[in-house]
Amino acid sequence: MLEEVKTETTDNELKRPVYYLPQQVSDDEPCVYKKPKLQVFRFNRVKFGVSSSPFLLAATIRHHIEKYKHEFPDTVELLDRSFYVDDLISGGNEFEKALQTSRRAKYIMEAAGMDLRKWITNDANLMEQWKKEKFDVHPVHETVSLGTNETKVLGLS
């Protein structure tokens, strides 16, 4: 999701990594270099791997979902408390409520240009409905159920 978070043009000046690129004096002598050339880049999106990136993503998600708090208050609350960096982890007890919540969550996040992917459930009916509605379901042939299949969440099985 980080690559989807654009930054204001005025803020691009604050994100300028500087690289020193060595320049060869000649092709005959590859070990001889001139003074390094200074190369400056400007990023227009949040950079992955920077210590502030998870915070910027969380703040962006929170800012975006707040627009929908009057229209979908339950879904906004779920999104606000159920993200871990860019993974949404949640559950439900009722098919209809889970389907409605997943549709709304998908709608809200797509409006920000952030697609929720790898949907997974232990409810075969819900998994089938997601497939019919073109949700990007987790690549398994069956649903997840205790003792039969495994899936990873946050890198844990």
N, C-alpha and C positions, 0 to 999 in steps of 0.2 A: 503494500500500500504506500510505502514511502515515495515511490517514484510518481505517485499520483498527486502528491502534495506540492503544488506550485507555491512560490514565494513572491511577494511584492517586488516589483522591479527596483524600487528604492532600497530594498534590503539586500539586493544582490551584491552591492558594494561591501557588505559586511561578511560575505562568504567568498573570500578570494584566496584560495590556496596558492602558495607560491612554490614553484619547482625550479630547481637549478638543473639545466640540461647541459651536460658537457658537450663541447664542440671539438671535433677532431681537426688538427692542423692540416693533416694530409692523409690520404688513403694508404700511402706507403708506410707511414709510421703511426699505427693505431694507438700506441701508448702515449703519444704526445698530444696534449690538449691545450686549447686556448682557455682564457678565463671563461667560466661557465656563463651561459646566457640565462638571464632571468626570464622565466615564463610565468605569466599570471593568468589564471582562469577565473571565470565568474560562474557560479552555479545559479540556475533559476528554479531549482527544485531542492527539496530537503535531501541532503546527502546521507546515504546509508553508512553506518559505522561511526558517525560522529556521536559523541557522548550525549548531545542534546536531542538527537533524532527521535528516540522513543517519546520524550516529552512533547516535542513538536507534533508528532503524529497524534498523541492522545489529546492534545489541546485542539488540534484541527478537527478530530472526530467529535469531541465534545461541542465545539463551536457549531459544527454542522448539524448535529442531531438536535440541538436546542431549538432549531427552527421548527421542529415537528412536535414539540412537547405538548402543544394544545390539541393537535390533531390525533396523535398516537401516544398518549402519556405513558401507558404501560410498556410499549415497545421502546420508547426513549429511555425509560428507567432501566430496562433490561440491557440495552446497548451501553448505557453509561456505566453500569456496574459489572458487565460480563466480558469486556475486552481485556485481553492481556497482550499488550503491544498491538499486533495485528491479527490476533486469533480471538474469535468470539466463541465462548464456551457457555452453553446454557442447556436447559432441558425443560420438559413439561410433562404433565400427566394425562392431558386430554388431546386427542387427535385434532379436533377442530381448532382449539386454542393454539396448539403448536403450529398448525398450518397457517393460521391467520398471523401469528407473530412472525413466522419465517417470511411470509410474503411482505409484511410491513418492514421488517428489518432489511430485506433485500431492496425494496423500493427506496427506503431512506438512504442507504449506503450507495446505491447506484446513482442517486441524484447528486452525490458528491464525486462521482466518477470512481468509486471504490467498489469493486465487485466482491461479494462474499462467495468464497469457493469452498469446495470439499465438504459439502453438507453430508452429515452422517447421522443415522438414527437406528434404534433397535426396533422400530415400528415399520413393518413391511409395507403397510398401507401408506404411511407418510412418505417413505422412500419412493414408492411408485408414483405418488402424486407429485413429488418434487421432480421426478424424471419427466413426467408429462408436461410440467410447467417450465421445463428447460433450466432447472436449477443445476448448478455445477456440482453434482453429487460426488462423494468420495468414490474413488475407483475400486469398488468391491462388487462382487456378484450377488452377495447376500447382505442382509442387514447385520448389525452387530448384536449379539446376544451373549449372555453370560456363559462361559465355558466352551463356546464354539469358535468364535472369531476374535481377533484382536484388531484394534486400531490404535494409532498413536495420537496422543493429544499433548501438545507442547513437548514433543520428543519422547514422551513416556508411553509405554504400552500398558 
